[in-house]
């Protein structure tokens, strides 16, 4: 199966009138869980599926401890894992208790060449044939959302991007506007927002 993707506009400053450039964005072909991987690993070696589960569990714990010590972890044929930090708020040289402002941002990953080679010849397929991009007006966005909520209960940021064919930065700007206008209500968290229609909008009467 080919990797599915679509073209999206790159964000550009409003005062530049150059030809718009595009970037490919992947659409994942579902996901594979541990049960499937466990079974496939068992087929390739002498371990039982129980053994594979125990090994994966031990690997997770050991990697977590090593990463927590600030070490990079390398798995042959897979890649490098390393921790990345961020601050909980803006910090300056005069900020007190700076250590208390640091938290883990993410565990980042850089693939080994061996893992990349497993791709073989890259096969891709574009989801939409049309490349006619246009900037939607606020009224057109409202119409899109009205149709969307006829068949969906909630909206995520990625859903909004796909619906309106916007880059992430533009989508987030419109979502902030729609929230401030009361048209969308975040029923999720700050880091994982889930939007539902505000009272009186998009069929919520």
N, C-alpha and C positions, 0 to 999 in steps of 0.2 A: 504494500500500500504506500502511496506517495504521501509526503508531508503536505498538509493543507495550509494555505496561507492566503492573505489578502493584502492589497496595497493600501497604505494610509499616507496622508500628507504629513510632511515634516513641519513642525511649528516654525513660523517665520515672523519676524517683527512686522508690525502693521505698516511701517513706513517704507518697506522694501517692496519693489514691484518687479522682482525677478520671477522667472518661471518656477512654479512650485515643484519641489522635489518630493519623491515618494520613498517609503521604506517598506519592506515586507514584514508582516507580522504573522506569526504562526497561529494556527487554530489546532489545538491538540486533538489527536485521534483517540480520545478517551484516556484511561489510565490503567496501569497494571499494578495489582496489589501484591502483598508479600506472599499470599497463598500460591499465586501463579508462579512467582519467581522461585519460591521454595520447591515447587514441583519440578520446574525446569532445571534447577541446579541439581536436584536429586537424580534426574535422568542422565546427567553428564558426569556423575562421579559415584563413588561407592557409599556415600553418606545416605542415611535415611532422611525423610522429611523432618522427623523429630530432631535429628542431629543438626540439620541445616537451621532449624528454628533456634536451637540452643546456640549455634555459632553466631547467627545474626544478632541475637540478644546480647551475647557477650561482647561482640564487636561494637554495638551501640554504646554499651556502658564504658568500655575501655576508651573508645574514641572521645566520648564526652569528658572523661577525666583528663585525657591528654590535652584536649582543646581548652579545657578550663585552666590548664597550667600555661596557656599561651603558646602551645606548640602547634606546628603544622603537622598534619597527619597525611602520610602518603600511602595509598593502596596501589600496588603494582597493577598496571593494566586498567585502572579506573581513574585515579587522579589525586589531586591535593585538596584537602579540606583545611580551612584556617578561619579563626574567629575575627570578627570585625566589630569595633566599638563605636559608640556614638555618645553624645552628651544629652542629658534629659532636658537641658535648657541652655540658652546662650551663655558661654563662659568667657570671661576676660581675665587678664593677669591679676586683677584686684578681687576677683570672685573668691569668697571664703568657702572652705570645705569642698574643694574641687573634686576630691575623690568620690564624694557622695553624688556627684552629677554625672557619673559615668555608668553606662549600662551596655549590655550586649546588644548589638544591632542585628547581626545575622551570622550564620555559618556559611562562608562562601566556598565555592568549589571551582577548581580549574582542572579540566579533563586531561588525562594522559593521551599521548598520540595514539597509543594502542586502542583506546576506547573510540577515538575519532575515526580510526581506520575501519571500525566495525560498520560504519555507515555505508562503506563501499561507494558505488556511484549514487550520488544524491538524486532522489526522485521527488519532484515537487509538483503541486497542482494548485492553480489559482482558483479561488472560490467564486469570485465575481468577474465576469468578462468585461464589464464596463469600467472605464477609467475616467468617467466624467465626474469630477469632484466639484462641489459648489459649497459655498458657505451658507448654512441654514440660518434663516431669520429666527427670532424668538417665537414667532407665531408658528412657523413650520415645525420647530422643535415641540411645541405644545401639541400640534396635531399628531406628530409621531408618537408622543407619549400617550395620548388619548387612545390611539389604536393599540399600542403595546399593552396597556393595562386592561384591555378587554379580554386578553387571554393569559395574562401573567399577574401574579399576586404581588411580586416585589421586583426591584430593579437593582442591579449592582453596577459599579462604575464601568466594568468591562462590557456589560450588557448595553449601557448607554453609549459607549464608544462604538460598538458594533452597529447599534441602531442608527446612530447619526453619522457614522463613519468619520470620527474625529480622532486626532491624536490625544494622548493622555492629558497633556497640559490644558488643551481646549475643553475637553470633557469635564475636567475638575473645575475649571472656571465657571462653566455653565451649571454644574451641579451646586456649586456654592451660591450662584445667583438664584436658582430655583428653590433652594432651601430658605434663603433670605426672604423670598417673595411668598413663602408659605405653600408653594406648589408641591414640594416634596418634603417628606418627613423621614429622618434617619431613625429606623427602628433597630439598628444594630449598634456596633461600637464605633469608637473613633478610628481605629485601625482597620476595621472590617465593616464599613457602613452597608446597610441594607435599606434601600429607599422604598417608601410607599407613598401613594398620593396623599397630599394634604387635603383637609376638609374643603369640599367644594370644587376640587380639581380632578381631572382625568377619570371621571366616573365615580368619585367618592362623594356622594351626596348625603 
